[in-house]
Amino acid sequence: MRESIDNLLGKAKNRFLLSNAVAARAKQITGGSLPYINDFDPSNPIITAIREISSERVTIKIGTEKKKKVETLLKKEEKVEKKKGLSALDRLSKHTKSKPAKSGK
């Protein structure tokens, strides 16, 4: 059974998420996890992972733990910047290089 890339991309939000999911599932299979499909390839865990995702035996979800960590870090950063008295414009411009002022000569 040959899986089409269009079918696989429909299972994930983007190709990077798909490749990470395939790699993670292949690592689980290599570590001893039993395949969820009958037509698995014992010599190639990546093909097995692709077939599992294609047949919807494995679903791809974005972890909420990482999302919560990012939100928490952003809130902490905002609090620090508010304590420093930085405006939104200052926060945006703090990563840009400023050119030195030209002298009147």
ChimeraX attribute file (.defattr): number of C-alpha atoms within 10 A of each C-alpha:
attribute: neighborCount
match mode: 1-to-1
recipient: residues
	/A:1	5
	/A:2	8
	/A:3	13
	/A:4	9
	/A:5	12
	/A:6	8
	/A:7	12
	/A:8	18
	/A:9	16
	/A:10	12
	/A:11	20
	/A:12	18
	/A:13	12
	/A:14	11
	/A:15	14
	/A:16	11
	/A:17	16
	/A:18	19
	/A:19	15
	/A:20	12
	/A:21	21
	/A:22	23
	/A:23	16
	/A:24	14
	/A:25	22
	/A:26	20
	/A:27	15
	/A:28	15
	/A:29	19
	/A:30	15
	/A:31	9
	/A:32	8
	/A:33	11
	/A:34	10
	/A:35	21
	/A:36	17
	/A:37	16
	/A:38	9
	/A:39	11
	/A:40	18
	/A:41	14
	/A:42	12
	/A:43	9
	/A:44	12
	/A:45	20
	/A:46	21
	/A:47	17
	/A:48	23
	/A:49	27
	/A:50	24
	/A:51	25
	/A:52	21
	/A:53	24
	/A:54	20
	/A:55	16
	/A:56	14
	/A:57	12
	/A:58	19
	/A:59	12
	/A:60	15
	/A:61	11
	/A:62	11
	/A:63	8
	/A:64	9
	/A:65	9
	/A:66	10
	/A:67	10
	/A:68	11
	/A:69	11
	/A:70	12
	/A:71	12
	/A:72	12
	/A:73	11
	/A:74	12
	/A:75	12
	/A:76	12
	/A:77	12
	/A:78	15
	/A:79	12
	/A:80	12
	/A:81	15
	/A:82	13
	/A:83	9
	/A:84	9
	/A:85	10
	/A:86	14
	/A:87	11
	/A:88	11
	/A:89	8
	/A:90	11
	/A:91	12
	/A:92	10
	/A:93	11
	/A:94	10
	/A:95	8
	/A:96	7
	/A:97	7
	/A:98	8
	/A:99	6
	/A:100	6
	/A:101	6
	/A:102	6
	/A:103	5
	/A:104	4
	/A:105	3
